[in-house]
Amino acid sequence: MTQLLLLLMALLVLGHVPTGRSEFKRCWNGQGACRAYCTKYETYMHLCSDASLCCLPYGLKPIKTEKV
């Protein structure tokens, strides 16, 4: 009976834990991260497939070159 109660409690707790999948979505060839908001050390590049922002650290931002 005690094991059944522990199993039930564990399933109840695991049901309320967020998956975290959205936090680990990657973009920009795996260098950026899809988030609701970018940090102050990141820049917004484009929208991810789930309409969140693709945030890329400033050091990885591609340099815009002008075509002549």
PDB file of N, H, CA, C and O in Angstrom:
ATOM      1  N   MET A   1       0.823  -1.194   0.000  1.00  0.00           N
ATOM      2  CA  MET A   1       0.000   0.000   0.000  1.00  0.00           C
ATOM      3  C   MET A   1       0.867   1.259   0.000  1.00  0.00           C
ATOM      4  O   MET A   1       0.549   2.247  -0.662  1.00  0.00           O
ATOM      5  N   THR A   2       1.967   1.207   0.752  1.00  0.00           N
ATOM      6  H   THR A   2       2.226   0.404   1.289  1.00  0.00           H
ATOM      7  CA  THR A   2       2.863   2.362   0.829  1.00  0.00           C
ATOM      8  C   THR A   2       3.516   2.634  -0.524  1.00  0.00           C
ATOM      9  O   THR A   2       3.668   3.788  -0.924  1.00  0.00           O
ATOM     10  N   GLN A   3       3.904   1.562  -1.229  1.00  0.00           N
ATOM     11  H   GLN A   3       3.781   0.625  -0.904  1.00  0.00           H
ATOM     12  CA  GLN A   3       4.525   1.732  -2.538  1.00  0.00           C
ATOM     13  C   GLN A   3       3.544   2.322  -3.545  1.00  0.00           C
ATOM     14  O   GLN A   3       3.928   3.138  -4.383  1.00  0.00           O
ATOM     15  N   LEU A   4       2.310   1.921  -3.469  1.00  0.00           N
ATOM     16  H   LEU A   4       1.999   1.258  -2.788  1.00  0.00           H
ATOM     17  CA  LEU A   4       1.284   2.462  -4.354  1.00  0.00           C
ATOM     18  C   LEU A   4       1.078   3.946  -4.094  1.00  0.00           C
ATOM     19  O   LEU A   4       0.924   4.729  -5.031  1.00  0.00           O
ATOM     20  N   LEU A   5       1.074   4.330  -2.838  1.00  0.00           N
ATOM     21  H   LEU A   5       1.199   3.694  -2.076  1.00  0.00           H
ATOM     22  CA  LEU A   5       0.924   5.733  -2.465  1.00  0.00           C
ATOM     23  C   LEU A   5       2.122   6.554  -2.964  1.00  0.00           C
ATOM     24  O   LEU A   5       1.941   7.659  -3.475  1.00  0.00           O
ATOM     25  N   LEU A   6       3.342   6.023  -2.819  1.00  0.00           N
ATOM     26  H   LEU A   6       3.490   5.126  -2.404  1.00  0.00           H
ATOM     27  CA  LEU A   6       4.532   6.714  -3.315  1.00  0.00           C
ATOM     28  C   LEU A   6       4.510   6.849  -4.833  1.00  0.00           C
ATOM     29  O   LEU A   6       4.891   7.890  -5.368  1.00  0.00           O
ATOM     30  N   LEU A   7       4.074   5.823  -5.520  1.00  0.00           N
ATOM     31  H   LEU A   7       3.765   4.977  -5.086  1.00  0.00           H
ATOM     32  CA  LEU A   7       3.974   5.874  -6.982  1.00  0.00           C
ATOM     33  C   LEU A   7       2.952   6.916  -7.414  1.00  0.00           C
ATOM     34  O   LEU A   7       3.194   7.673  -8.354  1.00  0.00           O
ATOM     35  N   LEU A   8       1.842   6.958  -6.749  1.00  0.00           N
ATOM     36  H   LEU A   8       1.646   6.343  -5.985  1.00  0.00           H
ATOM     37  CA  LEU A   8       0.812   7.937  -7.054  1.00  0.00           C
ATOM     38  C   LEU A   8       1.313   9.361  -6.816  1.00  0.00           C
ATOM     39  O   LEU A   8       1.048  10.255  -7.620  1.00  0.00           O
ATOM     40  N   MET A   9       2.020   9.570  -5.736  1.00  0.00           N
ATOM     41  H   MET A   9       2.235   8.844  -5.083  1.00  0.00           H
ATOM     42  CA  MET A   9       2.590  10.890  -5.437  1.00  0.00           C
ATOM     43  C   MET A   9       3.620  11.291  -6.488  1.00  0.00           C
ATOM     44  O   MET A   9       3.650  12.442  -6.922  1.00  0.00           O
ATOM     45  N   ALA A  10       4.462  10.347  -6.898  1.00  0.00           N
ATOM     46  H   ALA A  10       4.438   9.411  -6.546  1.00  0.00           H
ATOM     47  CA  ALA A  10       5.489  10.637  -7.898  1.00  0.00           C
ATOM     48  C   ALA A  10       4.847  11.015  -9.232  1.00  0.00           C
ATOM     49  O   ALA A  10       5.290  11.961  -9.884  1.00  0.00           O
ATOM     50  N   LEU A  11       3.828  10.301  -9.636  1.00  0.00           N
ATOM     51  H   LEU A  11       3.468   9.532  -9.107  1.00  0.00           H
ATOM     52  CA  LEU A  11       3.133  10.620 -10.885  1.00  0.00           C
ATOM     53  C   LEU A  11       2.438  11.971 -10.808  1.00  0.00           C
ATOM     54  O   LEU A  11       2.398  12.708 -11.793  1.00  0.00           O
ATOM     55  N   LEU A  12       1.903  12.291  -9.671  1.00  0.00           N
ATOM     56  H   LEU A  12       1.936  11.692  -8.870  1.00  0.00           H
ATOM     57  CA  LEU A  12       1.257  13.583  -9.479  1.00  0.00           C
ATOM     58  C   LEU A  12       2.267  14.719  -9.581  1.00  0.00           C
ATOM     59  O   LEU A  12       1.995  15.733 -10.226  1.00  0.00           O
ATOM     60  N   VAL A  13       3.422  14.562  -8.957  1.00  0.00           N
ATOM     61  H   VAL A  13       3.642  13.739  -8.433  1.00  0.00           H
ATOM     62  CA  VAL A  13       4.468  15.592  -9.005  1.00  0.00           C
ATOM     63  C   VAL A  13       5.028  15.724 -10.417  1.00  0.00           C
ATOM     64  O   VAL A  13       5.213  16.841 -10.902  1.00  0.00           O
ATOM     65  N   LEU A  14       5.296  14.623 -11.075  1.00  0.00           N
ATOM     66  H   LEU A  14       5.146  13.716 -10.682  1.00  0.00           H
ATOM     67  CA  LEU A  14       5.842  14.667 -12.434  1.00  0.00           C
ATOM     68  C   LEU A  14       4.859  15.267 -13.435  1.00  0.00           C
ATOM     69  O   LEU A  14       5.265  15.821 -14.457  1.00  0.00           O
ATOM     70  N   GLY A  15       3.596  15.157 -13.146  1.00  0.00           N
ATOM     71  H   GLY A  15       3.266  14.706 -12.316  1.00  0.00           H
ATOM     72  CA  GLY A  15       2.587  15.747 -14.029  1.00  0.00           C
ATOM     73  C   GLY A  15       2.581  17.259 -13.994  1.00  0.00           C
ATOM     74  O   GLY A  15       2.107  17.897 -14.933  1.00  0.00           O
ATOM     75  N   HIS A  16       3.099  17.844 -12.924  1.00  0.00           N
ATOM     76  H   HIS A  16       3.484  17.325 -12.161  1.00  0.00           H
ATOM     77  CA  HIS A  16       3.113  19.301 -12.787  1.00  0.00           C
ATOM     78  C   HIS A  16       4.445  19.933 -13.145  1.00  0.00           C
ATOM     79  O   HIS A  16       4.560  21.158 -13.153  1.00  0.00           O
ATOM     80  N   VAL A  17       5.454  19.125 -13.442  1.00  0.00           N
ATOM     81  H   VAL A  17       5.360  18.129 -13.436  1.00  0.00           H
ATOM     82  CA  VAL A  17       6.770  19.656 -13.804  1.00  0.00           C
ATOM     83  C   VAL A  17       6.748  20.055 -15.272  1.00  0.00           C
ATOM     84  O   VAL A  17       6.386  19.239 -16.121  1.00  0.00           O
ATOM     85  N   PRO A  18       7.133  21.305 -15.598  1.00  0.00           N
ATOM     86  CA  PRO A  18       7.169  21.701 -17.009  1.00  0.00           C
ATOM     87  C   PRO A  18       8.260  20.938 -17.747  1.00  0.00           C
ATOM     88  O   PRO A  18       9.286  20.578 -17.169  1.00  0.00           O
ATOM     89  N   THR A  19       8.025  20.700 -19.018  1.00  0.00           N
ATOM     90  H   THR A  19       7.191  20.993 -19.487  1.00  0.00           H
ATOM     91  CA  THR A  19       8.967  19.903 -19.800  1.00  0.00           C
ATOM     92  C   THR A  19      10.254  20.655 -20.083  1.00  0.00           C
ATOM     93  O   THR A  19      11.323  20.047 -20.137  1.00  0.00           O
ATOM     94  N   GLY A  20      10.170  21.969 -20.264  1.00  0.00           N
ATOM     95  H   GLY A  20       9.301  22.462 -20.220  1.00  0.00           H
ATOM     96  CA  GLY A  20      11.363  22.737 -20.561  1.00  0.00           C
ATOM     97  C   GLY A  20      11.791  22.636 -22.001  1.00  0.00           C
ATOM     98  O   GLY A  20      12.838  23.165 -22.374  1.00  0.00           O
ATOM     99  N   ARG A  21      11.007  21.972 -22.816  1.00  0.00           N
ATOM    100  H   ARG A  21      10.157  21.542 -22.513  1.00  0.00           H
ATOM    101  CA  ARG A  21      11.363  21.803 -24.217  1.00  0.00           C
ATOM    102  C   ARG A  21      11.494  23.133 -24.928  1.00  0.00           C
ATOM    103  O   ARG A  21      12.395  23.303 -25.750  1.00  0.00           O
ATOM    104  N   SER A  22      10.623  24.079 -24.634  1.00  0.00           N
ATOM    105  H   SER A  22       9.891  23.942 -23.967  1.00  0.00           H
ATOM    106  CA  SER A  22      10.667  25.356 -25.341  1.00  0.00           C
ATOM    107  C   SER A  22      11.922  26.148 -25.001  1.00  0.00           C
ATOM    108  O   SER A  22      12.382  26.955 -25.810  1.00  0.00           O
ATOM    109  N   GLU A  23      12.480  25.928 -23.814  1.00  0.00           N
ATOM    110  H   GLU A  23      12.106  25.273 -23.157  1.00  0.00           H
ATOM    111  CA  GLU A  23      13.687  26.660 -23.422  1.00  0.00           C
ATOM    112  C   GLU A  23      14.911  26.157 -24.182  1.00  0.00           C
ATOM    113  O   GLU A  23      15.893  26.887 -24.317  1.00  0.00           O
ATOM    114  N   PHE A  24      14.867  24.929 -24.678  1.00  0.00           N
ATOM    115  H   PHE A  24      14.069  24.336 -24.568  1.00  0.00           H
ATOM    116  CA  PHE A  24      16.031  24.357 -25.328  1.00  0.00           C
ATOM    117  C   PHE A  24      15.918  24.358 -26.846  1.00  0.00           C
ATOM    118  O   PHE A  24      16.746  23.747 -27.521  1.00  0.00           O
ATOM    119  N   LYS A  25      14.924  25.023 -27.392  1.00  0.00           N
ATOM    120  H   LYS A  25      14.251  25.520 -26.844  1.00  0.00           H
ATOM    121  CA  LYS A  25      14.816  25.094 -28.841  1.00  0.00           C
ATOM    122  C   LYS A  25      15.950  25.953 -29.371  1.00  0.00           C
ATOM    123  O   LYS A  25      16.240  27.016 -28.822  1.00  0.00           O
ATOM    124  N   ARG A  26      16.581  25.501 -30.420  1.00  0.00           N
ATOM    125  H   ARG A  26      16.346  24.637 -30.865  1.00  0.00           H
ATOM    126  CA  ARG A  26      17.721  26.190 -30.978  1.00  0.00           C
ATOM    127  C   ARG A  26      17.350  26.801 -32.326  1.00  0.00           C
ATOM    128  O   ARG A  26      16.438  26.332 -33.005  1.00  0.00           O
ATOM    129  N   CYS A  27      18.069  27.851 -32.698  1.00  0.00           N
ATOM    130  H   CYS A  27      18.810  28.232 -32.146  1.00  0.00           H
ATOM    131  CA  CYS A  27      17.862  28.499 -33.988  1.00  0.00           C
ATOM    132  C   CYS A  27      19.199  29.038 -34.479  1.00  0.00           C
ATOM    133  O   CYS A  27      20.206  28.947 -33.776  1.00  0.00           O
ATOM    134  N   TRP A  28      19.210  29.586 -35.654  1.00  0.00           N
ATOM    135  H   TRP A  28      18.393  29.660 -36.225  1.00  0.00           H
ATOM    136  CA  TRP A  28      20.400  30.195 -36.259  1.00  0.00           C
ATOM    137  C   TRP A  28      21.570  29.214 -36.259  1.00  0.00           C
ATOM    138  O   TRP A  28      22.630  29.482 -35.695  1.00  0.00           O
ATOM    139  N   ASN A  29      21.347  28.072 -36.906  1.00  0.00           N
ATOM    140  H   ASN A  29      20.486  27.854 -37.364  1.00  0.00           H
ATOM    141  CA  ASN A  29      22.346  27.002 -37.014  1.00  0.00           C
ATOM    142  C   ASN A  29      22.826  26.492 -35.655  1.00  0.00           C
ATOM    143  O   ASN A  29      23.991  26.127 -35.502  1.00  0.00           O
ATOM    144  N   GLY A  30      21.939  26.467 -34.683  1.00  0.00           N
ATOM    145  H   GLY A  30      20.992  26.763 -34.807  1.00  0.00           H
ATOM    146  CA  GLY A  30      22.260  25.945 -33.364  1.00  0.00           C
ATOM    147  C   GLY A  30      22.989  26.918 -32.461  1.00  0.00           C
ATOM    148  O   GLY A  30      23.349  26.556 -31.340  1.00  0.00           O
ATOM    149  N   GLN A  31      23.219  28.146 -32.912  1.00  0.00           N
ATOM    150  H   GLN A  31      22.927  28.440 -33.822  1.00  0.00           H
ATOM    151  CA  GLN A  31      23.955  29.117 -32.095  1.00  0.00           C
ATOM    152  C   GLN A  31      23.037  30.003 -31.276  1.00  0.00           C
ATOM    153  O   GLN A  31      23.476  30.589 -30.286  1.00  0.00           O
ATOM    154  N   GLY A  32      21.773  30.118 -31.661  1.00  0.00           N
ATOM    155  H   GLY A  32      21.416  29.642 -32.465  1.00  0.00           H
ATOM    156  CA  GLY A  32      20.822  30.951 -30.933  1.00  0.00           C
ATOM    157  C   GLY A  32      19.834  30.102 -30.158  1.00  0.00           C
ATOM    158  O   GLY A  32      19.865  28.873 -30.222  1.00  0.00           O
ATOM    159  N   ALA A  33      18.954  30.775 -29.424  1.00  0.00           N
ATOM    160  H   ALA A  33      18.929  31.773 -29.372  1.00  0.00           H
ATOM    161  CA  ALA A  33      17.943  30.083 -28.633  1.00  0.00           C
ATOM    162  C   ALA A  33      16.596  30.768 -28.821  1.00  0.00           C
ATOM    163  O   ALA A  33      16.521  31.997 -28.860  1.00  0.00           O
ATOM    164  N   CYS A  34      15.536  29.980 -28.939  1.00  0.00           N
ATOM    165  H   CYS A  34      15.597  28.983 -28.907  1.00  0.00           H
ATOM    166  CA  CYS A  34      14.183  30.510 -29.078  1.00  0.00           C
ATOM    167  C   CYS A  34      13.631  30.814 -27.684  1.00  0.00           C
ATOM    168  O   CYS A  34      13.524  29.923 -26.841  1.00  0.00           O
ATOM    169  N   ARG A  35      13.282  32.080 -27.452  1.00  0.00           N
ATOM    170  H   ARG A  35      13.369  32.804 -28.137  1.00  0.00           H
ATOM    171  CA  ARG A  35      12.766  32.501 -26.157  1.00  0.00           C
ATOM    172  C   ARG A  35      11.672  33.536 -26.337  1.00  0.00           C
ATOM    173  O   ARG A  35      11.496  34.091 -27.422  1.00  0.00           O
ATOM    174  N   ALA A  36      10.938  33.790 -25.262  1.00  0.00           N
ATOM    175  H   ALA A  36      11.081  33.339 -24.381  1.00  0.00           H
ATOM    176  CA  ALA A  36       9.914  34.839 -25.283  1.00  0.00           C
ATOM    177  C   ALA A  36      10.568  36.218 -25.267  1.00  0.00           C
ATOM    178  O   ALA A  36      10.070  37.144 -25.909  1.00  0.00           O
ATOM    179  N   TYR A  37      11.681  36.366 -24.538  1.00  0.00           N
ATOM    180  H   TYR A  37      12.085  35.615 -24.017  1.00  0.00           H
ATOM    181  CA  TYR A  37      12.408  37.632 -24.444  1.00  0.00           C
ATOM    182  C   TYR A  37      13.899  37.366 -24.557  1.00  0.00           C
ATOM    183  O   TYR A  37      14.391  36.357 -24.052  1.00  0.00           O
ATOM    184  N   CYS A  38      14.621  38.264 -25.215  1.00  0.00           N
ATOM    185  H   CYS A  38      14.221  39.084 -25.625  1.00  0.00           H
ATOM    186  CA  CYS A  38      16.079  38.161 -25.287  1.00  0.00           C
ATOM    187  C   CYS A  38      16.683  38.883 -24.083  1.00  0.00           C
ATOM    188  O   CYS A  38      16.102  39.844 -23.580  1.00  0.00           O
ATOM    189  N   THR A  39      17.844  38.422 -23.623  1.00  0.00           N
ATOM    190  H   THR A  39      18.316  37.641 -24.032  1.00  0.00           H
ATOM    191  CA  THR A  39      18.532  39.095 -22.524  1.00  0.00           C
ATOM    192  C   THR A  39      19.229  40.340 -23.053  1.00  0.00           C
ATOM    193  O   THR A  39      19.253  40.575 -24.261  1.00  0.00           O
ATOM    194  N   LYS A  40      19.795  41.138 -22.154  1.00  0.00           N
ATOM    195  H   LYS A  40      19.775  40.947 -21.173  1.00  0.00           H
ATOM    196  CA  LYS A  40      20.454  42.366 -22.584  1.00  0.00           C
ATOM    197  C   LYS A  40      21.774  42.085 -23.300  1.00  0.00           C
ATOM    198  O   LYS A  40      22.349  42.994 -23.899  1.00  0.00           O
ATOM    199  N   TYR A  41      22.261  40.858 -23.251  1.00  0.00           N
ATOM    200  H   TYR A  41      21.794  40.120 -22.765  1.00  0.00           H
ATOM    201  CA  TYR A  41      23.495  40.477 -23.938  1.00  0.00           C
ATOM    202  C   TYR A  41      23.222  39.781 -25.262  1.00  0.00           C
ATOM    203  O   TYR A  41      24.146  39.277 -25.900  1.00  0.00           O
ATOM    204  N   GLU A  42      21.964  39.749 -25.679  1.00  0.00           N
ATOM    205  H   GLU A  42      21.214  40.159 -25.160  1.00  0.00           H
ATOM    206  CA  GLU A  42      21.580  39.075 -26.916  1.00  0.00           C
ATOM    207  C   GLU A  42      20.832  40.033 -27.833  1.00  0.00           C
ATOM    208  O   GLU A  42      20.315  41.061 -27.395  1.00  0.00           O
ATOM    209  N   THR A  43      20.785  39.683 -29.092  1.00  0.00           N
ATOM    210  H   THR A  43      21.205  38.848 -29.448  1.00  0.00           H
ATOM    211  CA  THR A  43      20.042  40.457 -30.069  1.00  0.00           C
ATOM    212  C   THR A  43      19.018  39.554 -30.750  1.00  0.00           C
ATOM    213  O   THR A  43      19.212  38.344 -30.858  1.00  0.00           O
ATOM    214  N   TYR A  44      17.941  40.153 -31.198  1.00  0.00           N
ATOM    215  H   TYR A  44      17.783  41.137 -31.110  1.00  0.00           H
ATOM    216  CA  TYR A  44      16.867  39.424 -31.879  1.00  0.00           C
ATOM    217  C   TYR A  44      17.238  39.271 -33.352  1.00  0.00           C
ATOM    218  O   TYR A  44      17.586  40.259 -33.998  1.00  0.00           O
ATOM    219  N   MET A  45      17.173  38.068 -33.889  1.00  0.00           N
ATOM    220  H   MET A  45      16.890  37.265 -33.364  1.00  0.00           H
ATOM    221  CA  MET A  45      17.520  37.833 -35.292  1.00  0.00           C
ATOM    222  C   MET A  45      16.277  37.630 -36.157  1.00  0.00           C
ATOM    223  O   MET A  45      16.118  38.322 -37.163  1.00  0.00           O
ATOM    224  N   HIS A  46      15.406  36.714 -35.797  1.00  0.00           N
ATOM    225  H   HIS A  46      15.535  36.152 -34.980  1.00  0.00           H
ATOM    226  CA  HIS A  46      14.175  36.441 -36.535  1.00  0.00           C
ATOM    227  C   HIS A  46      13.231  35.669 -35.638  1.00  0.00           C
ATOM    228  O   HIS A  46      13.576  35.371 -34.494  1.00  0.00           O
ATOM    229  N   LEU A  47      12.065  35.344 -36.122  1.00  0.00           N
ATOM    230  H   LEU A  47      11.784  35.586 -37.051  1.00  0.00           H
ATOM    231  CA  LEU A  47      11.099  34.568 -35.348  1.00  0.00           C
ATOM    232  C   LEU A  47      11.331  33.077 -35.553  1.00  0.00           C
ATOM    233  O   LEU A  47      11.634  32.626 -36.658  1.00  0.00           O
ATOM    234  N   CYS A  48      11.184  32.330 -34.483  1.00  0.00           N
ATOM    235  H   CYS A  48      10.938  32.696 -33.586  1.00  0.00           H
ATOM    236  CA  CYS A  48      11.246  30.877 -34.568  1.00  0.00           C
ATOM    237  C   CYS A  48       9.914  30.341 -35.076  1.00  0.00           C
ATOM    238  O   CYS A  48       8.958  31.098 -35.240  1.00  0.00           O
ATOM    239  N   SER A  49       9.853  29.054 -35.322  1.00  0.00           N
ATOM    240  H   SER A  49      10.630  28.439 -35.189  1.00  0.00           H
ATOM    241  CA  SER A  49       8.639  28.455 -35.881  1.00  0.00           C
ATOM    242  C   SER A  49       7.443  28.557 -34.940  1.00  0.00           C
ATOM    243  O   SER A  49       6.301  28.530 -35.399  1.00  0.00           O
ATOM    244  N   ASP A  50       7.680  28.675 -33.626  1.00  0.00           N
ATOM    245  H   ASP A  50       8.607  28.697 -33.253  1.00  0.00           H
ATOM    246  CA  ASP A  50       6.585  28.803 -32.670  1.00  0.00           C
ATOM    247  C   ASP A  50       6.303  30.261 -32.309  1.00  0.00           C
ATOM    248  O   ASP A  50       5.663  30.528 -31.292  1.00  0.00           O
ATOM    249  N   ALA A  51       6.769  31.204 -33.123  1.00  0.00           N
ATOM    250  H   ALA A  51       7.288  30.988 -33.949  1.00  0.00           H
ATOM    251  CA  ALA A  51       6.544  32.648 -32.981  1.00  0.00           C
ATOM    252  C   ALA A  51       7.298  33.257 -31.794  1.00  0.00           C
ATOM    253  O   ALA A  51       6.988  34.375 -31.384  1.00  0.00           O
ATOM    254  N   SER A  52       8.276  32.547 -31.240  1.00  0.00           N
ATOM    255  H   SER A  52       8.528  31.638 -31.573  1.00  0.00           H
ATOM    256  CA  SER A  52       9.130  33.139 -30.215  1.00  0.00           C
ATOM    257  C   SER A  52      10.336  33.780 -30.895  1.00  0.00           C
ATOM    258  O   SER A  52      10.553  33.585 -32.091  1.00  0.00           O
ATOM    259  N   LEU A  53      11.116  34.540 -30.139  1.00  0.00           N
ATOM    260  H   LEU A  53      10.940  34.698 -29.167  1.00  0.00           H
ATOM    261  CA  LEU A  53      12.256  35.253 -30.696  1.00  0.00           C
ATOM    262  C   LEU A  53      13.480  34.356 -30.773  1.00  0.00           C
ATOM    263  O   LEU A  53      13.732  33.562 -29.867  1.00  0.00           O
ATOM    264  N   CYS A  54      14.236  34.481 -31.848  1.00  0.00           N
ATOM    265  H   CYS A  54      14.031  35.126 -32.584  1.00  0.00           H
ATOM    266  CA  CYS A  54      15.515  33.794 -31.966  1.00  0.00           C
ATOM    267  C   CYS A  54      16.570  34.747 -31.424  1.00  0.00           C
ATOM    268  O   CYS A  54      16.905  35.736 -32.076  1.00  0.00           O
ATOM    269  N   CYS A  55      17.095  34.460 -30.244  1.00  0.00           N
ATOM    270  H   CYS A  55      16.823  33.656 -29.714  1.00  0.00           H
ATOM    271  CA  CYS A  55      18.051  35.342 -29.565  1.00  0.00           C
ATOM    272  C   CYS A  55      19.468  34.832 -29.799  1.00  0.00           C
ATOM    273  O   CYS A  55      19.759  33.655 -29.590  1.00  0.00           O
ATOM    274  N   LEU A  56      20.334  35.722 -30.231  1.00  0.00           N
ATOM    275  H   LEU A  56      20.098  36.679 -30.402  1.00  0.00           H
ATOM    276  CA  LEU A  56      21.707  35.373 -30.555  1.00  0.00           C
ATOM    277  C   LEU A  56      22.644  36.284 -29.771  1.00  0.00           C
ATOM    278  O   LEU A  56      22.442  37.498 -29.761  1.00  0.00           O
ATOM    279  N   PRO A  57      23.665  35.731 -29.113  1.00  0.00           N
ATOM    280  CA  PRO A  57      24.615  36.581 -28.389  1.00  0.00           C
ATOM    281  C   PRO A  57      25.282  37.575 -29.339  1.00  0.00           C
ATOM    282  O   PRO A  57      25.498  37.266 -30.511  1.00  0.00           O
ATOM    283  N   TYR A  58      25.609  38.762 -28.837  1.00  0.00           N
ATOM    284  H   TYR A  58      25.434  39.013 -27.885  1.00  0.00           H
ATOM    285  CA  TYR A  58      26.187  39.810 -29.674  1.00  0.00           C
ATOM    286  C   TYR A  58      27.469  39.362 -30.359  1.00  0.00           C
ATOM    287  O   TYR A  58      27.730  39.784 -31.486  1.00  0.00           O
ATOM    288  N   GLY A  59      28.271  38.529 -29.727  1.00  0.00           N
ATOM    289  H   GLY A  59      28.059  38.186 -28.812  1.00  0.00           H
ATOM    290  CA  GLY A  59      29.522  38.069 -30.324  1.00  0.00           C
ATOM    291  C   GLY A  59      29.322  37.195 -31.545  1.00  0.00           C
ATOM    292  O   GLY A  59      30.235  37.069 -32.361  1.00  0.00           O
ATOM    293  N   LEU A  60      28.147  36.584 -31.695  1.00  0.00           N
ATOM    294  H   LEU A  60      27.405  36.686 -31.032  1.00  0.00           H
ATOM    295  CA  LEU A  60      27.887  35.697 -32.829  1.00  0.00           C
ATOM    296  C   LEU A  60      27.083  36.359 -33.932  1.00  0.00           C
ATOM    297  O   LEU A  60      26.801  35.728 -34.952  1.00  0.00           O
ATOM    298  N   LYS A  61      26.706  37.626 -33.749  1.00  0.00           N
ATOM    299  H   LYS A  61      26.935  38.138 -32.921  1.00  0.00           H
ATOM    300  CA  LYS A  61      25.899  38.310 -34.747  1.00  0.00           C
ATOM    301  C   LYS A  61      26.707  38.489 -36.024  1.00  0.00           C
ATOM    302  O   LYS A  61      27.822  39.011 -35.979  1.00  0.00           O
ATOM    303  N   PRO A  62      26.163  38.064 -37.165  1.00  0.00           N
ATOM    304  CA  PRO A  62      26.915  38.196 -38.419  1.00  0.00           C
ATOM    305  C   PRO A  62      27.098  39.664 -38.809  1.00  0.00           C
ATOM    306  O   PRO A  62      26.225  40.498 -38.568  1.00  0.00           O
ATOM    307  N   ILE A  63      28.238  39.957 -39.408  1.00  0.00           N
ATOM    308  H   ILE A  63      28.947  39.280 -39.604  1.00  0.00           H
ATOM    309  CA  ILE A  63      28.541  41.306 -39.849  1.00  0.00           C
ATOM    310  C   ILE A  63      27.897  41.539 -41.206  1.00  0.00           C
ATOM    311  O   ILE A  63      28.053  40.737 -42.127  1.00  0.00           O
ATOM    312  N   LYS A  64      27.171  42.645 -41.320  1.00  0.00           N
ATOM    313  H   LYS A  64      27.044  43.297 -40.572  1.00  0.00           H
ATOM    314  CA  LYS A  64      26.524  42.976 -42.594  1.00  0.00           C
ATOM    315  C   LYS A  64      27.576  43.569 -43.528  1.00  0.00           C
ATOM    316  O   LYS A  64      28.277  44.517 -43.175  1.00  0.00           O
ATOM    317  N   THR A  65      27.669  43.004 -44.700  1.00  0.00           N
ATOM    318  H   THR A  65      27.099  42.234 -44.986  1.00  0.00           H
ATOM    319  CA  THR A  65      28.610  43.533 -45.695  1.00  0.00           C
ATOM    320  C   THR A  65      27.813  44.133 -46.840  1.00  0.00           C
ATOM    321  O   THR A  65      26.773  43.610 -47.238  1.00  0.00           O
ATOM    322  N   GLU A  66      28.313  45.222 -47.352  1.00  0.00           N
ATOM    323  H   GLU A  66      29.159  45.647 -47.029  1.00  0.00           H
ATOM    324  CA  GLU A  66      27.640  45.875 -48.475  1.00  0.00           C
ATOM    325  C   GLU A  66      28.143  45.286 -49.779  1.00  0.00           C
ATOM    326  O   GLU A  66      29.341  45.070 -49.965  1.00  0.00           O
ATOM    327  N   LYS A  67      27.207  45.032 -50.671  1.00  0.00           N
ATOM    328  H   LYS A  67      26.235  45.208 -50.519  1.00  0.00           H
ATOM    329  CA  LYS A  67      27.569  44.540 -51.999  1.00  0.00           C
ATOM    330  C   LYS A  67      27.770  45.712 -52.922  1.00  0.00           C
ATOM    331  O   LYS A  67      26.960  46.638 -52.952  1.00  0.00           O
ATOM    332  N   VAL A  68      28.846  45.672 -53.674  1.00  0.00           N
ATOM    333  H   VAL A  68      29.504  44.919 -53.649  1.00  0.00           H
ATOM    334  CA  VAL A  68      29.160  46.788 -54.589  1.00  0.00           C
ATOM    335  C   VAL A  68      28.679  46.471 -55.968  1.00  0.00           C
ATOM    336  O   VAL A  68      28.847  47.280 -56.881  1.00  0.00           O
TER     337      VAL A  68
END
